[in-house]
């Protein structure tokens, strides 16, 4: 049950507002901002970055569960680009921590807004 909750929390996907622009720089900046907010268990900041239609899908509980999973990996050290898919405008990063990693996937829409954010245990 605990493993299922951790996995479910770690794979939750949310839509986010982007920092503008459609390149990997904007995607990385947005992914970094959201990742830091999740680690800090700051649901307000996470929700402030959400698309209005999807804000209700992210709760304090879901952010707290993912925060717990990330905090177990130690201190956050940043993101490294692993791959991108131009057709989907999707970017995959490795989130480095002192005790492990997670993959973070972010997809930007045609207006430069993040359409999804997903953290996946590696």
N, CA, C and O atoms as a Tinker XYZ file with bonds, in Angstrom:
   488  protein
     1  N      0.827000   -1.183000    0.000000    73     2
     2  CA     0.000000    0.000000    0.000000    64     1     3
     3  C      0.879000    1.256000    0.000000    63     2     4     5
     4  O      0.626000    2.198000   -0.751000    81     3
     5  N      1.914000    1.260000    0.850000    73     3     6
     6  CA     2.807000    2.419000    0.923000    64     5     7
     7  C      3.532000    2.627000   -0.405000    63     6     8     9
     8  O      3.684000    3.756000   -0.871000    81     7
     9  N      3.979000    1.523000   -1.008000    73     7    10
    10  CA     4.663000    1.615000   -2.299000    64     9    11
    11  C      3.705000    2.161000   -3.352000    63    10    12    13
    12  O      4.089000    2.997000   -4.170000    81    11
    13  N      2.475000    1.695000   -3.333000    73    11    14
    14  CA     1.483000    2.168000   -4.304000    64    13    15
    15  C      1.230000    3.654000   -4.138000    63    14    16    17
    16  O      1.127000    4.371000   -5.134000    81    15
    17  N      1.126000    4.139000   -2.900000    73    15    18
    18  CA     0.914000    5.569000   -2.657000    64    17    19
    19  C      2.100000    6.376000   -3.136000    63    18    20    21
    20  O      1.924000    7.418000   -3.767000    81    19
    21  N      3.310000    5.911000   -2.846000    73    19    22
    22  CA     4.508000    6.627000   -3.270000    64    21    23
    23  C      4.598000    6.680000   -4.786000    63    22    24    25
    24  O      4.896000    7.725000   -5.364000    81    23
    25  N      4.339000    5.545000   -5.424000    73    23    26
    26  CA     4.387000    5.507000   -6.878000    64    25    27
    27  C      3.314000    6.403000   -7.480000    63    26    28    29
    28  O      3.578000    7.131000   -8.437000    81    27
    29  N      2.115000    6.358000   -6.931000    73    27    30
    30  CA     1.033000    7.204000   -7.435000    64    29    31
    31  C      1.384000    8.676000   -7.263000    63    30    32    33
    32  O      1.157000    9.480000   -8.167000    81    31
    33  N      1.928000    9.026000   -6.128000    73    31    34
    34  CA     2.313000   10.410000   -5.885000    64    33    35
    35  C      3.427000   10.842000   -6.820000    63    34    36    37
    36  O      3.421000   11.961000   -7.333000    81    35
    37  N      4.379000    9.956000   -7.036000    73    35    38
    38  CA     5.531000   10.300000   -7.861000    64    37    39
    39  C      5.183000   10.414000   -9.332000    63    38    40    41
    40  O      5.936000   11.005000  -10.105000    81    39
    41  N      4.071000    9.865000   -9.717000    73    39    42
    42  CA     3.725000    9.916000  -11.131000    64    41    43
    43  C      2.556000   10.848000  -11.421000    63    42    44    45
    44  O      2.024000   10.854000  -12.531000    81    43
    45  N      2.153000   11.641000  -10.418000    73    43    46
    46  CA     1.038000   12.528000  -10.713000    64    45    47
    47  C      1.449000   13.540000  -11.772000    63    46    48    49
    48  O      2.581000   14.022000  -11.785000    81    47
    49  N      0.535000   13.845000  -12.634000    73    47    50
    50  CA     0.804000   14.809000  -13.701000    64    49    51
    51  C     -0.072000   16.036000  -13.485000    63    50    52    53
    52  O     -1.242000   15.922000  -13.119000    81    51
    53  N      0.498000   17.188000  -13.712000    73    51    54
    54  CA    -0.239000   18.426000  -13.545000    64    53    55
    55  C      0.085000   19.364000  -14.683000    63    54    56    57
    56  O      1.173000   19.303000  -15.255000    81    55
    57  N     -0.846000   20.224000  -15.012000    73    55    58
    58  CA    -0.571000   21.254000  -16.005000    64    57    59
    59  C     -0.056000   22.487000  -15.276000    63    58    60    61
    60  O     -0.503000   22.790000  -14.170000    81    59
    61  N      0.873000   23.191000  -15.888000    73    59    62
    62  CA     1.515000   24.323000  -15.253000    64    61    63
    63  C      1.537000   25.515000  -16.202000    63    62    64    65
    64  O      1.412000   25.350000  -17.416000    81    63
    65  N      1.690000   26.678000  -15.666000    73    63    66
    66  CA     1.912000   27.859000  -16.492000    64    65    67
    67  C      3.408000   27.958000  -16.772000    63    66    68    69
    68  O      4.224000   27.783000  -15.867000    81    67
    69  N      3.758000   28.232000  -17.992000    73    67    70
    70  CA     5.177000   28.327000  -18.350000    64    69    71
    71  C      5.691000   29.734000  -18.106000    63    70    72    73
    72  O      4.920000   30.671000  -17.894000    81    71
    73  N      6.993000   29.860000  -18.139000    73    71    74
    74  CA     7.634000   31.155000  -17.943000    64    73    75
    75  C      7.707000   31.939000  -19.249000    63    74    76    77
    76  O      8.361000   32.980000  -19.309000    81    75
    77  N      7.052000   31.456000  -20.283000    73    75    78
    78  CA     7.086000   32.117000  -21.571000    64    77    79
    79  C      8.089000   31.455000  -22.491000    63    78    80    81
    80  O      9.032000   30.804000  -22.040000    81    79
    81  N      7.878000   31.626000  -23.772000    73    79    82
    82  CA     8.778000   31.030000  -24.739000    64    81    83
    83  C      8.540000   29.547000  -24.860000    63    82    84    85
    84  O      7.925000   28.949000  -23.977000    81    83
    85  N      9.013000   28.937000  -25.931000    73    83    86
    86  CA     8.743000   27.538000  -26.152000    64    85    87
    87  C      9.968000   26.671000  -26.190000    63    86    88    89
    88  O      9.879000   25.512000  -26.597000    81    87
    89  N     11.112000   27.181000  -25.783000    73    87    90
    90  CA    12.328000   26.392000  -25.876000    64    89    91
    91  C     12.599000   25.585000  -24.625000    63    90    92    93
    92  O     11.853000   25.639000  -23.647000    81    91
    93  N     13.680000   24.842000  -24.682000    73    91    94
    94  CA    14.035000   24.014000  -23.530000    64    93    95
    95  C     14.407000   24.867000  -22.331000    63    94    96    97
    96  O     14.269000   24.411000  -21.196000    81    95
    97  N     14.873000   26.086000  -22.544000    73    95    98
    98  CA    15.191000   26.976000  -21.420000    64    97    99
    99  C     13.961000   27.279000  -20.592000    63    98   100   101
   100  O     14.011000   27.214000  -19.364000    81    99
   101  N     12.843000   27.612000  -21.251000    73    99   102
   102  CA    11.592000   27.878000  -20.538000    64   101   103
   103  C     11.071000   26.608000  -19.887000    63   102   104   105
   104  O     10.569000   26.644000  -18.763000    81   103
   105  N     11.187000   25.497000  -20.580000    73   103   106
   106  CA    10.730000   24.225000  -20.013000    64   105   107
   107  C     11.558000   23.871000  -18.791000    63   106   108   109
   108  O     11.007000   23.456000  -17.771000    81   107
   109  N     12.872000   24.029000  -18.877000    73   107   110
   110  CA    13.736000   23.693000  -17.754000    64   109   111
   111  C     13.478000   24.630000  -16.583000    63   110   112   113
   112  O     13.434000   24.192000  -15.434000    81   111
   113  N     13.310000   25.894000  -16.865000    73   111   114
   114  CA    13.039000   26.858000  -15.803000    64   113   115
   115  C     11.733000   26.529000  -15.081000    63   114   116   117
   116  O     11.665000   26.569000  -13.852000    81   115
   117  N     10.705000   26.206000  -15.852000    73   115   118
   118  CA     9.423000   25.863000  -15.260000    64   117   119
   119  C      9.514000   24.563000  -14.479000    63   118   120   121
   120  O      8.995000   24.473000  -13.367000    81   119
   121  N     10.165000   23.556000  -15.045000    73   119   122
   122  CA    10.321000   22.281000  -14.346000    64   121   123
   123  C     11.088000   22.474000  -13.044000    63   122   124   125
   124  O     10.741000   21.873000  -12.027000    81   123
   125  N     12.120000   23.300000  -13.064000    73   123   126
   126  CA    12.917000   23.563000  -11.871000    64   125   127
   127  C     12.088000   24.284000  -10.806000    63   126   128   129
   128  O     12.144000   23.929000   -9.629000    81   127
   129  N     11.332000   25.276000  -11.212000    73   127   130
   130  CA    10.482000   26.025000  -10.274000    64   129   131
   131  C      9.471000   25.116000   -9.599000    63   130   132   133
   132  O      9.296000   25.170000   -8.382000    81   131
   133  N      8.807000   24.284000  -10.384000    73   131   134
   134  CA     7.800000   23.387000   -9.834000    64   133   135
   135  C      8.451000   22.324000   -8.953000    63   134   136   137
   136  O      7.932000   22.004000   -7.883000    81   135
   137  N      9.568000   21.781000   -9.387000    73   135   138
   138  CA    10.256000   20.765000   -8.593000    64   137   139
   139  C     10.656000   21.332000   -7.232000    63   138   140   141
   140  O     10.469000   20.676000   -6.207000    81   139
   141  N     11.197000   22.532000   -7.218000    73   139   142
   142  CA    11.571000   23.165000   -5.949000    64   141   143
   143  C     10.350000   23.398000   -5.061000    63   142   144   145
   144  O     10.424000   23.214000   -3.846000    81   143
   145  N      9.237000   23.800000   -5.656000    73   143   146
   146  CA     8.015000   24.020000   -4.878000    64   145   147
   147  C      7.484000   22.711000   -4.301000    63   146   148   149
   148  O      7.015000   22.675000   -3.164000    81   147
   149  N      7.557000   21.645000   -5.079000    73   147   150
   150  CA     7.116000   20.340000   -4.585000    64   149   151
   151  C      7.999000   19.910000   -3.415000    63   150   152   153
   152  O      7.489000   19.489000   -2.376000    81   151
   153  N      9.306000   20.013000   -3.574000    73   151   154
   154  CA    10.228000   19.624000   -2.508000    64   153   155
   155  C      9.930000   20.401000   -1.230000    63   154   156   157
   156  O      9.979000   19.844000   -0.133000    81   155
   157  N      9.624000   21.674000   -1.374000    73   155   158
   158  CA     9.311000   22.527000   -0.225000    64   157   159
   159  C      7.897000   22.278000    0.308000    63   158   160   161
   160  O      7.473000   22.910000    1.276000    81   159
   161  N      7.172000   21.354000   -0.329000    73   159   162
   162  CA     5.790000   21.056000    0.043000    64   161   163
   163  C      4.945000   22.327000    0.013000    63   162   164   165
   164  O      4.124000   22.568000    0.898000    81   163
   165  N      5.161000   23.121000   -1.011000    73   163   166
   166  CA     4.484000   24.408000   -1.180000    64   165   167
   167  C      3.399000   24.275000   -2.241000    63   166   168   169
   168  O      3.593000   24.650000   -3.398000    81   167
   169  N      2.261000   23.739000   -1.832000    73   167   170
   170  CA     1.157000   23.511000   -2.771000    64   169   171
   171  C      0.671000   24.818000   -3.379000    63   170   172   173
   172  O      0.239000   24.836000   -4.532000    81   171
   173  N      0.733000   25.899000   -2.632000    73   171   174
   174  CA     0.295000   27.194000   -3.154000    64   173   175
   175  C      1.100000   27.626000   -4.361000    63   174   176   177
   176  O      0.538000   28.069000   -5.362000    81   175
   177  N      2.421000   27.499000   -4.271000    73   175   178
   178  CA     3.276000   27.864000   -5.410000    64   177   179
   179  C      3.053000   26.915000   -6.569000    63   178   180   181
   180  O      3.009000   27.343000   -7.723000    81   179
   181  N      2.911000   25.625000   -6.275000    73   179   182
   182  CA     2.620000   24.673000   -7.350000    64   181   183
   183  C      1.325000   25.089000   -8.037000    63   182   184   185
   184  O      1.278000   25.185000   -9.263000    81   183
   185  N      0.268000   25.337000   -7.255000    73   183   186
   186  CA    -1.026000   25.678000   -7.841000    64   185   187
   187  C     -0.999000   27.020000   -8.556000    63   186   188   189
   188  O     -1.725000   27.207000   -9.532000    81   187
   189  N     -0.180000   27.957000   -8.096000    73   187   190
   190  CA    -0.065000   29.244000   -8.789000    64   189   191
   191  C      0.506000   29.084000  -10.191000    63   190   192   193
   192  O      0.319000   29.953000  -11.042000    81   191
   193  N      1.193000   27.987000  -10.431000    73   191   194
   194  CA     1.787000   27.720000  -11.737000    64   193   195
   195  C      0.928000   26.809000  -12.599000    63   194   196   197
   196  O      1.355000   26.409000  -13.682000    81   195
   197  N     -0.266000   26.474000  -12.144000    73   195   198
   198  CA    -1.132000   25.559000  -12.875000    64   197   199
   199  C     -2.049000   26.292000  -13.837000    63   198   200   201
   200  O     -2.439000   27.436000  -13.602000    81   199
   201  N     -2.383000   25.622000  -14.912000    73   199   202
   202  CA    -3.436000   26.057000  -15.810000    64   201   203
   203  C     -4.743000   26.030000  -15.005000    63   202   204   205
   204  O     -4.987000   25.091000  -14.246000    81   203
   205  N     -5.579000   27.061000  -15.173000    73   203   206
   206  CA    -6.812000   27.166000  -14.385000    64   205   207
   207  C     -7.696000   25.931000  -14.469000    63   206   208   209
   208  O     -8.330000   25.556000  -13.483000    81   207
   209  N     -7.745000   25.304000  -15.621000    73   207   210
   210  CA    -8.610000   24.129000  -15.786000    64   209   211
   211  C     -8.124000   22.939000  -14.965000    63   210   212   213
   212  O     -8.923000   22.082000  -14.588000    81   211
   213  N     -6.831000   22.877000  -14.687000    73   211   214
   214  CA    -6.283000   21.708000  -14.008000    64   213   215
   215  C     -5.847000   21.963000  -12.563000    63   214   216   217
   216  O     -5.398000   21.039000  -11.886000    81   215
   217  N     -5.973000   23.196000  -12.086000    73   215   218
   218  CA    -5.600000   23.487000  -10.697000    64   217   219
   219  C     -6.274000   22.543000   -9.703000    63   218   220   221
   220  O     -5.632000   22.095000   -8.753000    81   219
   221  N     -7.548000   22.234000   -9.902000    73   219   222
   222  CA    -8.214000   21.370000   -8.917000    64   221   223
   223  C     -7.643000   19.948000   -8.848000    63   222   224   225
   224  O     -7.930000   19.226000   -7.893000    81   223
   225  N     -6.853000   19.537000   -9.825000    73   223   226
   226  CA    -6.324000   18.168000   -9.824000    64   225   227
   227  C     -5.134000   17.994000   -8.887000    63   226   228   229
   228  O     -4.754000   16.871000   -8.557000    81   227
   229  N     -4.554000   19.099000   -8.467000    73   227   230
   230  CA    -3.401000   19.032000   -7.577000    64   229   231
   231  C     -3.829000   19.522000   -6.204000    63   230   232   233
   232  O     -4.280000   20.656000   -6.042000    81   231
   233  N     -3.680000   18.654000   -5.230000    73   231   234
   234  CA    -4.095000   18.967000   -3.867000    64   233   235
   235  C     -2.883000   19.083000   -2.954000    63   234   236   237
   236  O     -1.773000   18.693000   -3.315000    81   235
   237  N     -3.115000   19.621000   -1.779000    73   235   238
   238  CA    -2.043000   19.675000   -0.787000    64   237   239
   239  C     -1.549000   18.264000   -0.474000    63   238   240   241
   240  O     -0.357000   18.053000   -0.252000    81   239
   241  N     -2.459000   17.313000   -0.458000    73   239   242
   242  CA    -2.098000   15.932000   -0.163000    64   241   243
   243  C     -1.217000   15.341000   -1.248000    63   242   244   245
   244  O     -0.231000   14.669000   -0.943000    81   243
   245  N     -1.555000   15.579000   -2.517000    73   243   246
   246  CA    -0.745000   15.013000   -3.604000    64   245   247
   247  C      0.632000   15.661000   -3.659000    63   246   248   249
   248  O      1.623000   14.985000   -3.936000    81   247
   249  N      0.705000   16.965000   -3.397000    73   247   250
   250  CA     1.997000   17.644000   -3.367000    64   249   251
   251  C      2.826000   17.119000   -2.188000    63   250   252   253
   252  O      4.025000   16.883000   -2.331000    81   251
   253  N      2.192000   16.938000   -1.035000    73   251   254
   254  CA     2.913000   16.434000    0.151000    64   253   255
   255  C      3.468000   15.034000   -0.086000    63   254   256   257
   256  O      4.587000   14.727000    0.327000    81   255
   257  N      2.688000   14.187000   -0.749000    73   255   258
   258  CA     3.155000   12.817000   -1.013000    64   257   259
   259  C      4.359000   12.824000   -1.946000    63   258   260   261
   260  O      5.331000   12.106000   -1.711000    81   259
   261  N      4.301000   13.628000   -3.000000    73   259   262
   262  CA     5.443000   13.707000   -3.912000    64   261   263
   263  C      6.629000   14.379000   -3.230000    63   262   264   265
   264  O      7.776000   13.997000   -3.459000    81   263
   265  N      6.359000   15.366000   -2.404000    73   263   266
   266  CA     7.416000   16.023000   -1.645000    64   265   267
   267  C      8.158000   15.008000   -0.779000    63   266   268   269
   268  O      9.388000   14.998000   -0.745000    81   267
   269  N      7.419000   14.165000   -0.086000    73   267   270
   270  CA     8.039000   13.127000    0.743000    64   269   271
   271  C      8.948000   12.222000   -0.088000    63   270   272   273
   272  O     10.064000   11.901000    0.323000    81   271
   273  N      8.459000   11.817000   -1.259000    73   271   274
   274  CA     9.253000   10.936000   -2.128000    64   273   275
   275  C     10.536000   11.626000   -2.578000    63   274   276   277
   276  O     11.598000   11.005000   -2.605000    81   275
   277  N     10.442000   12.916000   -2.932000    73   275   278
   278  CA    11.633000   13.644000   -3.376000    64   277   279
   279  C     12.593000   13.898000   -2.225000    63   278   280   281
   280  O     13.806000   13.775000   -2.393000    81   279
   281  N     12.066000   14.249000   -1.060000    73   279   282
   282  CA    12.931000   14.535000    0.080000    64   281   283
   283  C     13.734000   13.315000    0.520000    63   282   284   285
   284  O     14.837000   13.459000    1.046000    81   283
   285  N     13.197000   12.129000    0.311000    73   283   286
   286  CA    13.930000   10.905000    0.645000    64   285   287
   287  C     15.180000   10.743000   -0.209000    63   286   288   289
   288  O     16.091000    9.993000    0.142000    81   287
   289  N     15.216000   11.459000   -1.342000    73   287   290
   290  CA    16.372000   11.378000   -2.233000    64   289   291
   291  C     17.474000   12.367000   -1.855000    63   290   292   293
   292  O     18.496000   12.444000   -2.536000    81   291
   293  N     17.274000   13.117000   -0.785000    73   291   294
   294  CA    18.299000   14.040000   -0.319000    64   293   295
   295  C     18.121000   15.445000   -0.859000    63   294   296   297
   296  O     17.021000   15.850000   -1.234000    81   295
   297  N     19.205000   16.170000   -0.892000    73   295   298
   298  CA    19.202000   17.569000   -1.327000    64   297   299
   299  C     19.114000   17.650000   -2.848000    63   298   300   301
   300  O     19.829000   16.948000   -3.563000    81   299
   301  N     18.238000   18.508000   -3.323000    73   299   302
   302  CA    18.055000   18.717000   -4.763000    64   301   303
   303  C     19.257000   19.449000   -5.334000    63   302   304   305
   304  O     19.709000   20.451000   -4.780000    81   303
   305  N     19.776000   18.934000   -6.458000    73   303   306
   306  CA    20.965000   19.515000   -7.084000    64   305   307
   307  C     20.709000   20.082000   -8.473000    63   306   308   309
   308  O     21.623000   20.640000   -9.080000    81   307
   309  N     19.482000   19.954000   -8.997000    73   307   310
   310  CA    19.171000   20.542000  -10.285000    64   309   311
   311  C     18.741000   19.529000  -11.325000    63   310   312   313
   312  O     18.623000   18.336000  -11.045000    81   311
   313  N     18.509000   20.027000  -12.537000    73   311   314
   314  CA    17.998000   19.228000  -13.647000    64   313   315
   315  C     19.028000   19.121000  -14.760000    63   314   316   317
   316  O     19.794000   20.053000  -15.004000    81   315
   317  N     19.039000   17.983000  -15.426000    73   315   318
   318  CA    19.867000   17.754000  -16.603000    64   317   319
   319  C     18.963000   17.263000  -17.726000    63   318   320   321
   320  O     18.216000   16.303000  -17.540000    81   319
   321  N     19.018000   17.910000  -18.892000    73   319   322
   322  CA    18.206000   17.494000  -20.028000    64   321   323
   323  C     18.620000   16.108000  -20.496000    63   322   324   325
   324  O     19.795000   15.858000  -20.769000    81   323
   325  N     17.646000   15.211000  -20.587000    73   323   326
   326  CA    17.901000   13.862000  -21.096000    64   325   327
   327  C     17.445000   13.720000  -22.538000    63   326   328   329
   328  O     18.141000   13.121000  -23.357000    81   327
   329  N     16.275000   14.268000  -22.851000    73   327   330
   330  CA    15.756000   14.149000  -24.212000    64   329   331
   331  C     14.658000   15.177000  -24.438000    63   330   332   333
   332  O     14.127000   15.775000  -23.502000    81   331
   333  N     14.341000   15.359000  -25.703000    73   331   334
   334  CA    13.220000   16.225000  -26.059000    64   333   335
   335  C     12.537000   15.655000  -27.291000    63   334   336   337
   336  O     13.161000   14.974000  -28.104000    81   335
   337  N     11.272000   15.938000  -27.415000    73   335   338
   338  CA    10.470000   15.503000  -28.548000    64   337   339
   339  C      9.831000   16.742000  -29.144000    63   338   340   341
   340  O      8.838000   17.246000  -28.619000    81   339
   341  N     10.398000   17.237000  -30.243000    73   339   342
   342  CA     9.927000   18.467000  -30.862000    64   341   343
   343  C      8.468000   18.371000  -31.302000    63   342   344   345
   344  O      7.730000   19.353000  -31.218000    81   343
   345  N      8.056000   17.216000  -31.764000    73   343   346
   346  CA     6.673000   17.045000  -32.217000    64   345   347
   347  C      5.679000   17.255000  -31.080000    63   346   348   349
   348  O      4.586000   17.782000  -31.291000    81   347
   349  N      6.058000   16.845000  -29.886000    73   347   350
   350  CA     5.187000   16.997000  -28.711000    64   349   351
   351  C      5.531000   18.226000  -27.880000    63   350   352   353
   352  O      4.789000   18.586000  -26.966000    81   351
   353  N      6.664000   18.878000  -28.194000    73   351   354
   354  CA     7.191000   19.971000  -27.379000    64   353   355
   355  C      7.333000   19.504000  -25.931000    63   354   356   357
   356  O      6.928000   20.186000  -24.991000    81   355
   357  N      7.926000   18.312000  -25.787000    73   355   358
   358  CA     8.069000   17.651000  -24.498000    64   357   359
   359  C      9.543000   17.472000  -24.169000    63   358   360   361
   360  O     10.351000   17.157000  -25.043000    81   359
   361  N      9.887000   17.677000  -22.898000    73   359   362
   362  CA    11.267000   17.629000  -22.447000    64   361   363
   363  C     11.361000   16.705000  -21.242000    63   362   364   365
   364  O     10.526000   16.762000  -20.339000    81   363
   365  N     12.374000   15.858000  -21.234000    73   363   366
   366  CA    12.613000   14.972000  -20.102000    64   365   367
   367  C     13.937000   15.351000  -19.462000    63   366   368   369
   368  O     14.964000   15.453000  -20.134000    81   367
   369  N     13.897000   15.557000  -18.164000    73   367   370
   370  CA    15.078000   15.934000  -17.392000    64   369   371
   371  C     15.338000   14.892000  -16.315000    63   370   372   373
   372  O     14.418000   14.220000  -15.850000    81   371
   373  N     16.583000   14.769000  -15.929000    73   371   374
   374  CA    16.944000   13.986000  -14.751000    64   373   375
   375  C     17.060000   14.981000  -13.607000    63   374   376   377
   376  O     17.858000   15.917000  -13.667000    81   375
   377  N     16.265000   14.778000  -12.568000    73   375   378
   378  CA    16.362000   15.592000  -11.358000    64   377   379
   379  C     17.375000   14.907000  -10.448000    63   378   380   381
   380  O     17.150000   13.793000   -9.976000    81   379
   381  N     18.482000   15.582000  -10.212000    73   379   382
   382  CA    19.557000   15.019000   -9.409000    64   381   383
   383  C     19.408000   15.427000   -7.945000    63   382   384   385
   384  O     19.176000   16.592000   -7.622000    81   383
   385  N     19.546000   14.438000   -7.082000    73   383   386
   386  CA    19.529000   14.636000   -5.642000    64   385   387
   387  C     20.794000   13.983000   -5.090000    63   386   388   389
   388  O     21.441000   13.201000   -5.787000    81   387
   389  N     21.146000   14.293000   -3.865000    73   387   390
   390  CA    22.366000   13.730000   -3.292000    64   389   391
   391  C     22.289000   12.219000   -3.107000    63   390   392   393
   392  O     23.328000   11.562000   -3.053000    81   391
   393  N     21.077000   11.644000   -3.007000    73   391   394
   394  CA    20.935000   10.211000   -2.776000    64   393   395
   395  C     20.228000    9.477000   -3.912000    63   394   396   397
   396  O     19.860000    8.314000   -3.752000    81   395
   397  N     20.033000   10.125000   -5.041000    73   395   398
   398  CA    19.360000    9.444000   -6.143000    64   397   399
   399  C     18.837000   10.411000   -7.177000    63   398   400   401
   400  O     19.186000   11.592000   -7.181000    81   399
   401  N     17.997000    9.898000   -8.052000    73   399   402
   402  CA    17.444000   10.715000   -9.135000    64   401   403
   403  C     15.972000   10.385000   -9.357000    63   402   404   405
   404  O     15.472000    9.349000   -8.919000    81   403
   405  N     15.297000   11.294000  -10.050000    73   403   406
   406  CA    13.954000   11.098000  -10.591000    64   405   407
   407  C     13.984000   11.694000  -11.985000    63   406   408   409
   408  O     14.777000   12.594000  -12.260000    81   407
   409  N     13.140000   11.207000  -12.852000    73   407   410
   410  CA    12.973000   11.868000  -14.138000    64   409   411
   411  C     11.783000   12.808000  -14.040000    63   410   412   413
   412  O     10.758000   12.474000  -13.446000    81   411
   413  N     11.932000   13.979000  -14.625000    73   411   414
   414  CA    10.867000   14.969000  -14.672000    64   413   415
   415  C     10.562000   15.223000  -16.141000    63   414   416   417
   416  O     11.447000   15.562000  -16.927000    81   415
   417  N      9.295000   15.054000  -16.495000    73   415   418
   418  CA     8.849000   15.284000  -17.867000    64   417   419
   419  C      7.935000   16.495000  -17.864000    63   418   420   421
   420  O      7.004000   16.579000  -17.063000    81   419
   421  N      8.205000   17.434000  -18.763000    73   419   422
   422  CA     7.362000   18.610000  -18.897000    64   421   423
   423  C      7.023000   18.785000  -20.366000    63   422   424   425
   424  O      7.875000   18.601000  -21.235000    81   423
   425  N      5.780000   19.139000  -20.636000    73   423   426
   426  CA     5.331000   19.367000  -22.015000    64   425   427
   427  C      4.753000   20.763000  -22.102000    63   426   428   429
   428  O      3.899000   21.149000  -21.303000    81   427
   429  N      5.232000   21.523000  -23.089000    73   427   430
   430  CA     4.748000   22.876000  -23.312000    64   429   431
   431  C      3.715000   22.886000  -24.425000    63   430   432   433
   432  O      3.854000   22.162000  -25.411000    81   431
   433  N      2.668000   23.713000  -24.271000    73   431   434
   434  CA     1.668000   23.835000  -25.338000    64   433   435
   435  C      2.112000   24.884000  -26.353000    63   434   436   437
   436  O      3.180000   25.479000  -26.204000    81   435
   437  N      1.306000   25.113000  -27.371000    73   435   438
   438  CA     1.681000   26.027000  -28.456000    64   437   439
   439  C      1.774000   27.483000  -27.996000    63   438   440   441
   440  O      2.360000   28.315000  -28.689000    81   439
   441  N      1.208000   27.790000  -26.850000    73   439   442
   442  CA     1.290000   29.148000  -26.301000    64   441   443
   443  C      2.450000   29.306000  -25.327000    63   442   444   445
   444  O      2.585000   30.346000  -24.683000    81   443
   445  N      3.290000   28.274000  -25.219000    73   443   446
   446  CA     4.417000   28.338000  -24.310000    64   445   447
   447  C      4.063000   27.993000  -22.876000    63   446   448   449
   448  O      4.884000   28.167000  -21.975000    81   447
   449  N      2.844000   27.503000  -22.652000    73   447   450
   450  CA     2.446000   27.085000  -21.308000    64   449   451
   451  C      2.743000   25.609000  -21.128000    63   450   452   453
   452  O      2.634000   24.821000  -22.068000    81   451
   453  N      3.117000   25.246000  -19.921000    73   451   454
   454  CA     3.379000   23.837000  -19.646000    64   453   455
   455  C      2.059000   23.081000  -19.597000    63   454   456   457
   456  O      1.166000   23.421000  -18.821000    81   455
   457  N      1.946000   22.078000  -20.412000    73   455   458
   458  CA     0.728000   21.276000  -20.476000    64   457   459
   459  C      0.780000   20.098000  -19.511000    63   458   460   461
   460  O     -0.264000   19.527000  -19.194000    81   459
   461  N      1.965000   19.719000  -19.033000    73   459   462
   462  CA     2.074000   18.600000  -18.099000    64   461   463
   463  C      3.394000   18.664000  -17.352000    63   462   464   465
   464  O      4.389000   19.188000  -17.852000    81   463
   465  N      3.378000   18.124000  -16.156000    73   463   466
   466  CA     4.581000   17.951000  -15.329000    64   465   467
   467  C      4.425000   16.601000  -14.652000    63   466   468   469
   468  O      3.415000   16.331000  -14.003000    81   467
   469  N      5.418000   15.770000  -14.807000    73   467   470
   470  CA     5.354000   14.427000  -14.220000    64   469   471
   471  C      6.716000   14.096000  -13.628000    63   470   472   473
   472  O      7.747000   14.305000  -14.267000    81   471
   473  N      6.715000   13.578000  -12.399000    73   471   474
   474  CA     7.944000   13.124000  -11.761000    64   473   475
   475  C      7.878000   11.604000  -11.653000    63   474   476   477
   476  O      6.915000   11.048000  -11.124000    81   475
   477  N      8.918000   10.939000  -12.162000    73   475   478
   478  CA     8.923000    9.478000  -12.257000    64   477   479
   479  C     10.158000    8.938000  -11.527000    63   478   480   481
   480  O     11.279000    9.348000  -11.830000    81   479
   481  N      9.969000    8.033000  -10.579000    73   479   482
   482  CA    11.132000    7.429000   -9.923000    64   481   483
   483  C     11.995000    6.680000  -10.941000    63   482   484   485
   484  O     11.469000    6.063000  -11.867000    81   483
   485  N     13.317000    6.734000  -10.769000    73   483   486
   486  CA    14.207000    6.013000  -11.688000    64   485   487
   487  C     14.789000    4.805000  -11.020000    63   486   488
   488  O     15.563000    4.072000  -11.635000    81   487
